Amino acid sequence: MTYVDGFIIAVPTARKEDYIAHAALAAPAFRRHGALRVVETWGDDVPAGKVTDFQRSVQATDEETVCFSWIEWPDKATRDAAMPKVFEEMETLMKDHPMPFDGQRMVYGGFQSVLDD
């Protein structure tokens, strides 16, 4: 089964195009190092919850949109081997393209697939 890195971030709504451009630069680096798929999404129907929700998870403001993204890998070993190479490559790639969001509020984690139907 595949391995998935998932991310939730709050992006200033006014910087949507910057976010897409940033993601378009980053995705090929992940693919070059073994990622099967890189998916970036822009929140469209993200309701507020009564106890918790996506907005609270990243402390999103009214001027921000919650984005949900994931990277699919063939397995955890491929991901673990790739990540140092990807981050090294990103230092050069993103030198003139800083993240258009507050990375400190990003929620992320690695997940083992248990069902893929």
C-alpha positions in Angstrom: 0.0 0.0 0.0 1.1 3.6 -0.6 2.3 6.1 2.0 0.7 9.5 2.2 2.0 12.8 3.6 -0.9 15.1 4.3 -1.0 18.9 4.9 -3.5 21.4 6.0 -2.6 25.1 5.8 -4.2 28.6 5.9 -3.3 30.7 2.9 -4.2 34.4 2.5 -7.1 34.3 0.1 -5.5 37.3 -1.8 -2.4 35.1 -2.5 -4.2 32.2 -4.2 -2.2 32.6 -7.4 1.1 32.8 -5.5 0.2 29.6 -3.7 -0.6 27.8 -6.9 2.7 29.0 -8.4 4.6 27.9 -5.4 3.0 24.5 -5.4 3.7 24.2 -9.2 7.4 24.7 -8.5 7.5 22.3 -5.6 5.5 19.4 -7.1 8.1 18.3 -9.7 10.8 18.1 -7.0 8.7 15.5 -5.1 8.0 13.6 -8.4 11.7 13.5 -9.3 12.4 11.9 -6.0 9.7 9.2 -6.2 6.4 10.7 -5.4 3.6 9.1 -7.3 1.2 12.0 -7.0 1.1 15.5 -5.6 -2.3 17.1 -5.0 -3.0 20.7 -3.9 -6.5 21.8 -3.1 -8.2 25.1 -2.4 -10.9 25.2 0.2 -14.4 25.6 -1.3 -16.9 24.0 1.1 -15.2 23.9 4.5 -17.8 24.4 7.1 -17.2 25.6 10.7 -17.7 22.8 13.2 -19.2 23.0 16.7 -16.1 21.5 18.5 -13.3 21.6 15.9 -12.8 22.1 12.2 -10.2 22.8 9.5 -10.1 26.5 10.2 -9.4 26.1 13.9 -6.7 23.4 13.2 -4.6 26.1 11.4 -5.9 29.2 13.2 -7.3 30.5 9.9 -8.6 34.1 9.8 -11.5 35.5 7.8 -8.9 36.6 5.2 -7.5 33.1 4.7 -8.6 30.0 2.9 -7.9 26.5 4.2 -5.9 24.3 1.8 -5.6 20.5 2.0 -2.8 18.8 0.2 -1.2 15.4 0.0 1.7 13.6 -1.6 1.4 9.9 -2.4 4.5 7.7 -2.3 4.9 4.1 -3.2 6.0 3.3 0.4 7.4 4.9 3.5 11.0 3.9 2.6 10.8 5.8 -0.7 9.4 8.9 1.2 12.0 8.7 3.9 14.9 8.5 1.4 13.4 11.3 -0.8 12.6 13.9 1.8 16.2 15.1 2.6 16.9 15.3 -1.2 13.6 17.2 -1.8 14.3 19.7 1.0 17.9 20.3 -0.3 16.5 20.9 -3.8 13.8 23.2 -2.4 16.4 25.5 -0.9 17.6 26.4 -4.4 14.2 26.2 -6.1 12.4 28.4 -3.6 15.1 30.9 -3.0 13.2 33.6 -4.9 9.7 32.1 -4.1 9.0 32.2 -0.3 6.1 30.3 1.0 2.9 32.4 0.6 1.6 31.3 4.0 2.6 30.9 7.6 4.4 27.5 7.8 4.3 27.5 11.6 0.5 27.0 11.4 0.7 24.1 9.0 -0.6 20.7 10.2 1.1 17.7 8.6 1.8 14.1 9.1 2.6 10.8 7.4 0.0 8.1 7.0 0.1 4.4 6.0 -2.7 3.4 3.6 -5.1 0.9 5.1 -7.8 1.0 2.4 -7.6 2.2 -1.2 -10.8 1.4 -3.0 
